[in-house]
Amino acid sequence: MLIQHLPPESATRTALRLAVPLEDRYVQDAVERDPEAGSWSQDQMLLAQIIDVLRAQHYSFLKANGAKGIEPPPQVPRPGVAPAVPRRPAALSADNADLLFQLINGPPAESG
């Protein structure tokens, strides 16, 4: 019970975390899907966030200066966090297309 309340960076929690084989840790973290219970400390999560921001800024810099054919960088995978699944935009239905047309061009003119 006391071990659960130790900080993730403590020597005891680190020793317990490293006692589990790496492959099992990722499987366990993927099942739990709770970053707080993951095998990374808060410092490691913040470092991963910094890496993601730097990658995004570098990508933006390259795109702003005319780079072509480059993809946005992937995020650093984190234990306990499901990977982002790219979503496709929903198809525009006929009703939504008419509404969008009216919003852009105004309501249809009345004849008479």
C-alpha positions as CSV (number, residue, x, y, z in Angstrom):
1,M,0.0,0.0,0.0
2,L,2.8,2.4,0.8
3,I,4.6,1.7,-2.4
4,Q,1.6,3.0,-4.5
5,H,2.0,6.4,-2.9
6,L,5.7,6.8,-3.6
7,P,6.6,9.2,-6.4
8,P,7.4,7.5,-9.8
9,E,11.0,8.7,-9.6
10,S,11.7,7.0,-6.2
11,A,14.3,4.3,-6.1
12,T,11.8,1.7,-5.0
13,R,9.3,2.4,-7.8
14,T,12.1,2.5,-10.4
15,A,13.5,-0.8,-9.2
16,L,10.1,-2.4,-9.4
17,R,9.4,-0.9,-12.8
18,L,12.7,-2.1,-14.2
19,A,12.2,-5.6,-12.8
20,V,9.5,-6.1,-15.4
21,P,10.7,-6.9,-19.0
22,L,10.4,-4.0,-21.4
23,E,7.9,-5.8,-23.7
24,D,5.6,-6.6,-20.8
25,R,5.8,-3.0,-19.5
26,Y,4.5,-1.7,-22.9
27,V,1.7,-4.3,-23.0
28,Q,0.7,-3.5,-19.4
29,D,0.8,0.2,-20.1
30,A,-1.2,-0.2,-23.2
31,V,-3.9,-2.1,-21.3
32,E,-4.1,0.3,-18.4
33,R,-4.3,3.4,-20.7
34,D,-3.6,5.6,-17.6
35,P,-0.6,7.9,-18.0
36,E,-0.5,8.3,-14.2
37,A,0.0,4.6,-13.8
38,G,2.4,4.3,-16.7
39,S,6.1,3.5,-16.5
40,W,7.2,7.0,-17.2
41,S,7.8,9.6,-14.5
42,Q,6.3,13.1,-14.9
43,D,9.8,14.4,-15.9
44,Q,9.9,11.9,-18.8
45,M,6.4,12.9,-19.9
46,L,7.4,16.6,-19.8
47,L,10.5,15.8,-21.8
48,A,8.4,14.0,-24.4
49,Q,6.2,17.0,-24.6
50,I,9.2,19.3,-25.2
51,I,10.4,17.0,-28.0
52,D,7.0,17.1,-29.6
53,V,6.9,20.9,-29.5
54,L,10.4,21.2,-30.9
55,R,9.5,18.8,-33.8
56,A,6.3,20.7,-34.5
57,Q,8.2,24.1,-34.5
58,H,10.8,22.6,-36.9
59,Y,8.1,21.3,-39.2
60,S,6.4,24.7,-39.2
61,F,9.7,26.5,-39.9
62,L,10.4,24.2,-42.9
63,K,6.8,24.6,-44.3
64,A,6.9,28.4,-43.9
65,N,10.2,28.5,-45.8
66,G,8.8,26.5,-48.7
67,A,9.6,22.9,-47.9
68,K,7.5,20.5,-50.0
69,G,6.6,16.9,-49.5
70,I,7.2,16.7,-45.8
71,E,4.8,15.1,-43.3
72,P,4.0,16.5,-39.8
73,P,6.2,14.7,-37.3
74,P,4.7,11.9,-35.2
75,Q,4.4,12.4,-31.4
76,V,6.7,10.5,-29.1
77,P,4.9,7.4,-28.0
78,R,3.9,7.5,-24.4
79,P,3.1,4.5,-22.1
80,G,-0.5,4.4,-21.1
81,V,-1.6,6.7,-24.0
82,A,-3.2,5.3,-27.0
83,P,-1.6,6.3,-30.3
84,A,-3.5,9.0,-32.2
85,V,-5.6,7.5,-35.0
86,P,-5.9,9.9,-38.0
87,R,-9.5,10.7,-38.7
88,R,-10.9,11.4,-42.1
89,P,-13.3,14.3,-42.4
90,A,-16.9,13.3,-42.8
91,A,-18.5,13.5,-46.2
92,L,-20.6,16.6,-46.9
93,S,-24.2,15.6,-47.2
94,A,-26.6,17.3,-49.7
95,D,-28.4,19.1,-46.8
96,N,-25.2,20.3,-45.3
97,A,-23.9,21.4,-48.7
98,D,-27.1,23.5,-49.2
99,L,-26.8,25.0,-45.8
100,L,-23.1,25.9,-46.4
101,F,-24.0,27.4,-49.8
102,Q,-26.7,29.6,-48.1
103,L,-24.3,30.7,-45.4
104,I,-21.7,31.8,-47.9
105,N,-24.1,33.3,-50.5
106,G,-27.0,34.4,-48.4
107,P,-30.6,33.1,-48.5
108,P,-32.1,32.5,-52.0
109,A,-33.7,35.5,-53.5
110,E,-37.5,35.6,-53.5
111,S,-39.1,35.8,-56.8
112,G,-42.0,38.1,-57.3
